Amino acid sequence: MLPLATDLFDWGYFVGIDWVGRGGRIGQAQTFIVSTGLLCSAISVGGLHAVPEAEYIVTIITPCVLIAAGLFCIIREFTCPTCMDCSGADDAQEMEQPMSVAP
C-alpha cells in the first residue's frame, strides 16, 4: 500500500510537469528513478510475499508504462520540438500587452 502514494505522485508529476515539457532533465530523471524504484519494489515484494497475481501484474505494468511514456516524451522532444510547445512565449506576449476592453 505504501508504494501507492509514490506511484500516484509520480503519475501526477509526469502528467502535470513532464508531459508538457516543464520539468527539464531533472524532472525527467525523477520519473525514471521513481518508476525504477516502484518496479524493483514490486518485484521484491512479489518474490517474498504471497501477492495476488492481478495485483502483482498491475504493480509491474504501471511503472513500465510510465517509463515508456517518459521515453516517448524524450523522443517527441527531439523529433518534434513544436508538439505541445509550452515554452510560454505566447503567454508572455499576452502578459506584456495591456488588457483591452471589448466594445
C-alpha distance (Angstrom), angle and dihedral (degrees) to the residues before:
residue distance angle dihedral
M1 . . .
L2 3.82 . .
P3 3.83 95.1 .
L4 3.80 89.3 55.4
A5 3.82 91.9 77.3
T6 3.81 91.3 48.5
D7 3.79 91.2 46.5
L8 3.80 93.2 50.5
F9 3.81 91.6 46.2
D10 3.81 90.6 49.8
W11 3.81 92.3 50.8
G12 3.80 92.1 45.6
Y13 3.79 92.4 49.4
F14 3.79 91.3 46.7
V15 3.80 94.2 50.6
G16 3.80 95.3 41.2
I17 3.80 100.2 40.3
D18 3.81 115.5 10.6
W19 3.80 100.0 40.0
V20 3.80 91.4 58.2
G21 3.80 93.3 42.6
R22 3.81 99.1 -111.5
G23 3.82 99.6 118.8
G24 3.77 101.7 68.5
R25 3.78 123.4 -158.1
I26 3.81 94.0 -44.6
G27 3.80 91.0 54.7
Q28 3.78 91.1 48.5
A29 3.80 91.1 49.2
Q30 3.80 89.8 50.5
T31 3.80 90.4 56.2
F32 3.80 92.4 53.0
I33 3.81 94.4 42.7
V34 3.80 94.9 51.0
S35 3.81 92.9 41.6
T36 3.79 91.7 50.7
G37 3.80 89.5 48.7
L38 3.80 91.0 50.8
L39 3.81 90.9 49.1
C40 3.82 92.3 49.5
S41 3.80 90.2 46.8
A42 3.80 91.6 51.2
I43 3.80 92.7 49.3
S44 3.81 92.0 46.3
V45 3.79 95.5 48.1
G46 3.80 91.7 43.4
G47 3.79 90.7 53.5
L48 3.80 96.3 47.2
H49 3.80 103.6 36.8
A50 3.77 138.7 41.6
V51 3.79 101.1 -100.3
P52 3.81 121.0 173.6
E53 3.79 110.5 -104.6
A54 3.82 94.5 -122.3
E55 3.81 91.6 52.6
Y56 3.79 91.1 47.1
I57 3.80 91.9 51.3
V58 3.82 92.4 48.3
T59 3.81 92.1 49.1
I60 3.80 90.1 50.9
I61 3.81 96.8 44.5
T62 3.83 97.9 44.0
P63 3.84 97.9 65.3
C64 3.82 90.6 38.8
V65 3.80 90.2 56.7
L66 3.80 90.7 48.8
I67 3.82 91.5 49.5
A68 3.81 89.6 49.9
A69 3.82 90.7 48.9
G70 3.81 89.9 49.6
L71 3.79 90.9 51.6
F72 3.81 89.2 48.2
C73 3.82 89.9 54.2
I74 3.81 91.6 50.6
I75 3.81 92.1 48.6
R76 3.82 90.7 45.5
E77 3.80 90.1 50.9
F78 3.80 92.2 56.4
T79 3.81 99.5 37.2
C80 3.79 100.5 39.8
P81 3.81 111.5 17.9
T82 3.81 92.9 173.0
C83 3.82 94.5 57.3
M84 3.79 107.6 109.9
D85 3.79 89.4 -11.1
C86 3.78 106.7 -166.2
S87 3.76 98.1 173.9
G88 3.78 88.6 129.8
A89 3.82 95.6 -129.9
D90 3.79 93.2 129.3
D91 3.77 91.4 45.4
A92 3.81 91.5 49.8
Q93 3.81 91.7 51.0
E94 3.77 90.9 49.8
M95 3.81 90.2 49.2
E96 3.81 92.6 52.5
Q97 3.80 94.7 51.1
P98 3.79 116.5 80.2
M99 3.74 116.0 -112.9
S100 3.78 113.1 -100.0
V101 3.73 124.9 -146.1
A102 3.77 114.6 -125.8
P103 3.82 113.9 -122.9
